[in-house]
Amino acid sequence: VVMVSAQEEADVVVRSKEFGASGFIPKSSSMEAIQRAVRAVLEGDVSWPPQAFEEINVSDEAKAARDGLASLTPQQFRVLTMVCEGLLNKQIAYELSVSE
């Protein structure tokens, strides 16, 4: 997986790396840089801009949120996603074939 994003901040790049991407391409990159990055990843290598190696400060609140999300079961994560999309309890129960 190679992330392509208009956001080039170090925390976005580092999070992409932490979530298992093999590379990150800022949308502002030249066509040649994009081609080099894609070729590198297709050949089994990685492609990271300098921001990927910067130290980022994460608040205790953000760490707690990350840990909480990581501890959710797949079903719990689906429910959370549906809540964030604005679905009501009845809609979520129907979509997941469970009782309310």
MDAnalysis code that builds the backbone (N, CA, C; Angstrom):
import MDAnalysis as mda
import numpy as np

u = mda.Universe.empty(300, n_residues=100, atom_resindex=np.repeat(np.arange(100), 3), trajectory=True)
u.add_TopologyAttr("name", ["N", "CA", "C"] * 100)
u.add_TopologyAttr("resid", np.arange(1, 101))
u.add_TopologyAttr("resname", ["VAL", "VAL", "MET", "VAL", "SER", "ALA", "GLN", "GLU", "GLU", "ALA", "ASP", "VAL", "VAL", "VAL", "ARG", "SER", "LYS", "GLU", "PHE", "GLY", "ALA", "SER", "GLY", "PHE", "ILE", "PRO", "LYS", "SER", "SER", "SER", "MET", "GLU", "ALA", "ILE", "GLN", "ARG", "ALA", "VAL", "ARG", "ALA", "VAL", "LEU", "GLU", "GLY", "ASP", "VAL", "SER", "TRP", "PRO", "PRO", "GLN", "ALA", "PHE", "GLU", "GLU", "ILE", "ASN", "VAL", "SER", "ASP", "GLU", "ALA", "LYS", "ALA", "ALA", "ARG", "ASP", "GLY", "LEU", "ALA", "SER", "LEU", "THR", "PRO", "GLN", "GLN", "PHE", "ARG", "VAL", "LEU", "THR", "MET", "VAL", "CYS", "GLU", "GLY", "LEU", "LEU", "ASN", "LYS", "GLN", "ILE", "ALA", "TYR", "GLU", "LEU", "SER", "VAL", "SER", "GLU"])
u.atoms.positions = np.array([
    [0.849, -1.172, 0.000],
    [0.000, 0.000, 0.000],
    [0.893, 1.232, 0.000],
    [0.566, 2.165, -0.876],
    [1.244, 3.454, -0.908],
    [0.193, 4.528, -0.666],
    [0.415, 5.356, 0.327],
    [-0.508, 6.452, 0.628],
    [-0.179, 7.631, -0.277],
    [-1.221, 8.248, -0.821],
    [-1.086, 9.475, -1.598],
    [-1.975, 10.502, -0.914],
    [-1.388, 11.634, -0.535],
    [-2.166, 12.602, 0.231],
    [-1.690, 14.020, -0.018],
    [-2.630, 14.945, 0.080],
    [-2.296, 16.370, 0.021],
    [-1.724, 16.835, 1.355],
    [-1.979, 16.080, 2.406],
    [-1.440, 16.420, 3.724],
    [-0.028, 15.845, 3.831],
    [0.928, 16.720, 4.070],
    [2.321, 16.288, 4.104],
    [2.954, 16.422, 5.483],
    [2.109, 16.682, 6.504],
    [2.640, 16.855, 7.847],
    [3.253, 15.545, 8.343],
    [4.258, 15.671, 9.173],
    [4.986, 14.494, 9.668],
    [4.066, 13.495, 10.354],
    [3.089, 13.971, 11.130],
    [2.227, 13.020, 11.846],
    [1.395, 12.182, 10.890],
    [0.980, 12.744, 9.765],
    [0.207, 11.983, 8.775],
    [1.087, 10.920, 8.129],
    [2.303, 11.307, 7.779],
    [3.239, 10.372, 7.144],
    [3.617, 9.256, 8.114],
    [3.928, 9.615, 9.340],
    [4.322, 8.627, 10.349],
    [3.171, 7.657, 10.634],
    [1.939, 8.176, 10.728],
    [0.793, 7.295, 10.962],
    [0.589, 6.328, 9.802],
    [0.826, 6.788, 8.583],
    [0.721, 5.897, 7.421],
    [1.704, 4.738, 7.559],
    [2.894, 5.073, 8.001],
    [3.935, 4.058, 8.203],
    [3.539, 3.093, 9.312],
    [3.022, 3.642, 10.417],
    [2.615, 2.806, 11.550],
    [1.482, 1.858, 11.185],
    [0.606, 2.276, 10.273],
    [-0.528, 1.443, 9.868],
    [-0.160, 0.452, 8.775],
    [1.117, 0.389, 8.406],
    [1.563, -0.669, 7.515],
    [1.759, -0.311, 6.061],
    [1.630, 0.950, 5.698],
    [1.875, 1.331, 4.305],
    [3.347, 1.120, 3.974],
    [3.637, 0.902, 2.706],
    [5.022, 0.726, 2.257],
    [5.615, 2.016, 1.723],
    [4.791, 3.030, 1.619],
    [5.293, 4.296, 1.124],
    [4.264, 5.396, 1.252],
    [4.730, 6.618, 1.008],
    [3.883, 7.797, 1.087],
    [4.315, 8.739, -0.015],
    [3.329, 9.196, -0.789],
    [3.620, 10.128, -1.876],
    [2.798, 11.390, -1.657],
    [3.465, 12.503, -1.386],
    [2.726, 13.760, -1.291],
    [2.179, 14.130, -2.674],
    [0.955, 14.654, -2.723],
    [0.362, 15.026, -4.004],
    [1.158, 16.108, -4.719],
    [1.946, 16.846, -3.973],
    [2.756, 17.906, -4.580],
    [4.005, 17.369, -5.263],
    [4.241, 16.064, -5.205],
    [5.438, 15.459, -5.801],
    [5.423, 15.579, -7.311],
    [6.609, 15.628, -7.886],
    [6.722, 15.643, -9.347],
    [6.338, 14.270, -9.895],
    [6.017, 14.220, -11.165],
    [5.656, 12.953, -11.796],
    [6.805, 11.952, -11.684],
    [8.034, 12.430, -11.804],
    [9.191, 11.546, -11.692],
    [9.308, 10.944, -10.292],
    [9.061, 11.765, -9.266],
    [9.131, 11.274, -7.888],
    [8.026, 10.245, -7.632],
    [6.840, 10.490, -8.173],
    [5.728, 9.542, -8.019],
    [6.086, 8.221, -8.684],
    [6.632, 8.281, -9.887],
    [7.017, 7.064, -10.609],
    [8.098, 6.294, -9.851],
    [9.090, 7.009, -9.313],
    [10.154, 6.341, -8.539],
    [9.581, 5.634, -7.321],
    [8.675, 6.311, -6.608],
    [8.085, 5.738, -5.399],
    [7.268, 4.494, -5.730],
    [6.456, 4.570, -6.756],
    [5.621, 3.423, -7.128],
    [6.493, 2.258, -7.583],
    [7.506, 2.537, -8.386],
    [8.410, 1.456, -8.832],
    [9.103, 0.796, -7.641],
    [9.571, 1.611, -6.705],
    [10.275, 1.071, -5.539],
    [9.373, 0.116, -4.772],
    [8.138, 0.522, -4.526],
    [7.216, -0.321, -3.762],
    [6.854, -1.576, -4.549],
    [6.635, -1.440, -5.848],
    [6.317, -2.611, -6.675],
    [7.462, -3.626, -6.700],
    [8.681, -3.134, -6.516],
    [9.859, -4.008, -6.485],
    [10.130, -4.555, -5.083],
    [9.226, -4.264, -4.141],
    [9.383, -4.800, -2.788],
    [10.118, -3.894, -1.831],
    [10.468, -2.711, -2.268],
    [11.167, -1.761, -1.406],
    [10.140, -0.829, -0.752],
    [10.594, 0.184, -0.082],
    [9.708, 1.178, 0.521],
    [10.082, 2.553, -0.029],
    [9.183, 3.490, 0.125],
    [9.441, 4.852, -0.345],
    [8.825, 5.844, 0.633],
    [9.683, 6.518, 1.387],
    [9.210, 7.445, 2.408],
    [9.861, 8.803, 2.244],
    [9.077, 9.891, 2.369],
    [9.672, 11.232, 2.374],
    [10.369, 11.458, 3.715],
    [11.186, 12.487, 3.802],
    [11.933, 12.747, 5.048],
    [11.050, 12.867, 6.294],
    [9.810, 13.349, 6.140],
    [8.926, 13.519, 7.291],
    [8.650, 12.204, 8.012],
    [8.801, 11.095, 7.334],
    [8.495, 9.792, 7.939],
    [9.445, 9.452, 9.083],
    [10.539, 10.148, 9.160],
    [11.548, 9.822, 10.163],
    [11.649, 10.887, 11.248],
    [10.707, 11.842, 11.217],
    [10.689, 12.888, 12.235],
    [10.014, 12.367, 13.499],
    [10.450, 12.866, 14.612],
    [9.827, 12.542, 15.904],
    [8.563, 13.380, 16.031],
    [7.446, 12.740, 16.332],
    [6.218, 13.507, 16.524],
    [5.760, 13.360, 17.966],
    [5.169, 14.427, 18.473],
    [4.647, 14.414, 19.841],
    [3.167, 14.074, 19.794],
    [2.799, 13.064, 20.532],
    [1.408, 12.635, 20.592],
    [0.901, 12.874, 22.006],
    [-0.234, 13.565, 22.101],
    [-0.789, 13.866, 23.425],
    [-1.255, 12.585, 24.111],
    [-1.354, 12.645, 25.419],
    [-1.855, 11.499, 26.183],
    [-3.277, 11.153, 25.756],
    [-4.061, 12.181, 25.439],
    [-5.435, 11.960, 24.997],
    [-5.458, 11.197, 23.657],
    [-4.586, 11.580, 22.746],
    [-4.522, 10.900, 21.448],
    [-4.038, 9.463, 21.612],
    [-3.081, 9.250, 22.512],
    [-2.598, 7.892, 22.781],
    [-3.713, 7.016, 23.346],
    [-4.493, 7.579, 24.258],
    [-5.598, 6.831, 24.852],
    [-6.647, 6.493, 23.794],
    [-6.939, 7.435, 22.921],
    [-7.908, 7.183, 21.848],
    [-7.392, 6.098, 20.913],
    [-6.114, 6.171, 20.558],
    [-5.509, 5.159, 19.676],
    [-5.592, 3.781, 20.314],
    [-5.236, 3.701, 21.593],
    [-5.262, 2.411, 22.282],
    [-6.685, 1.873, 22.401],
    [-7.639, 2.779, 22.652],
    [-9.033, 2.363, 22.741],
    [-9.548, 1.810, 21.419],
    [-9.234, 2.485, 20.318],
    [-9.648, 1.998, 18.995],
    [-8.984, 0.670, 18.664],
    [-7.728, 0.545, 19.027],
    [-6.999, -0.691, 18.716],
    [-7.554, -1.886, 19.480],
    [-8.212, -1.629, 20.603],
    [-8.725, -2.732, 21.413],
    [-10.123, -3.185, 20.985],
    [-10.749, -2.462, 20.052],
    [-12.093, -2.840, 19.614],
    [-12.074, -4.106, 18.765],
    [-13.104, -4.917, 18.925],
    [-13.264, -6.081, 18.048],
    [-13.727, -5.566, 16.681],
    [-13.612, -6.367, 15.635],
    [-14.099, -5.919, 14.326],
    [-15.568, -5.497, 14.357],
    [-16.402, -6.245, 15.076],
    [-17.821, -5.912, 15.167],
    [-18.019, -4.580, 15.883],
    [-17.290, -4.358, 16.963],
    [-17.401, -3.097, 17.687],
    [-16.958, -1.930, 16.807],
    [-15.916, -2.155, 16.018],
    [-15.424, -1.106, 15.124],
    [-16.468, -0.782, 14.057],
    [-17.148, -1.812, 13.520],
    [-18.214, -1.580, 12.541],
    [-19.333, -0.741, 13.155],
    [-19.720, -1.077, 14.386],
    [-20.770, -0.312, 15.073],
    [-20.325, 1.134, 15.254],
    [-19.109, 1.345, 15.707],
    [-18.593, 2.703, 15.898],
    [-18.609, 3.477, 14.583],
    [-18.195, 2.840, 13.520],
    [-18.195, 3.488, 12.202],
    [-19.609, 3.897, 11.812],
    [-20.570, 3.022, 12.054],
    [-21.961, 3.329, 11.710],
    [-22.503, 4.470, 12.565],
    [-22.137, 4.506, 13.837],
    [-22.548, 5.604, 14.710],
    [-21.970, 6.912, 14.165],
    [-20.710, 6.889, 13.779],
    [-20.061, 8.085, 13.230],
    [-20.712, 8.536, 11.921],
    [-21.282, 7.589, 11.187],
    [-21.991, 7.922, 9.949],
    [-23.389, 8.454, 10.218],
    [-23.828, 8.426, 11.486],
    [-25.109, 8.982, 11.861],
    [-26.268, 8.004, 11.870],
    [-25.981, 6.706, 11.752],
    [-27.062, 5.723, 11.776],
    [-27.647, 5.610, 13.173],
    [-28.933, 5.333, 13.226],
    [-29.618, 5.120, 14.501],
    [-29.420, 3.682, 14.959],
    [-29.682, 3.417, 16.242],
    [-29.527, 2.065, 16.790],
    [-30.292, 1.029, 15.968],
    [-31.545, 1.345, 15.617],
    [-32.365, 0.403, 14.847],
    [-31.730, 0.115, 13.485],
    [-31.179, 1.140, 12.848],
    [-30.542, 0.954, 11.544],
    [-29.292, 0.085, 11.667],
    [-28.523, 0.328, 12.706],
    [-27.299, -0.451, 12.923],
    [-27.660, -1.903, 13.184],
    [-28.645, -2.125, 14.037],
    [-29.071, -3.494, 14.344],
    [-29.539, -4.201, 13.082],
    [-30.318, -3.512, 12.250],
    [-30.807, -4.100, 11.009],
    [-29.646, -4.444, 10.075],
    [-28.718, -3.502, 9.898],
    [-27.569, -3.709, 9.004],
    [-26.701, -4.884, 9.450],
    [-26.572, -5.068, 10.753],
    [-25.702, -6.118, 11.284],
    [-26.460, -7.393, 11.638],
    [-27.748, -7.365, 11.390],
    [-28.612, -8.538, 11.698],
    [-28.502, -8.957, 13.162],
    [-28.618, -7.974, 14.039],
    [-28.608, -8.245, 15.470],
    [-29.796, -7.543, 16.095],
    [-30.138, -7.914, 17.328],
    [-31.247, -7.236, 17.992],
    [-30.732, -5.928, 18.580],
    [-31.650, -4.981, 18.706],
    [-31.284, -3.657, 19.204],
    [-30.948, -3.674, 20.676],
])
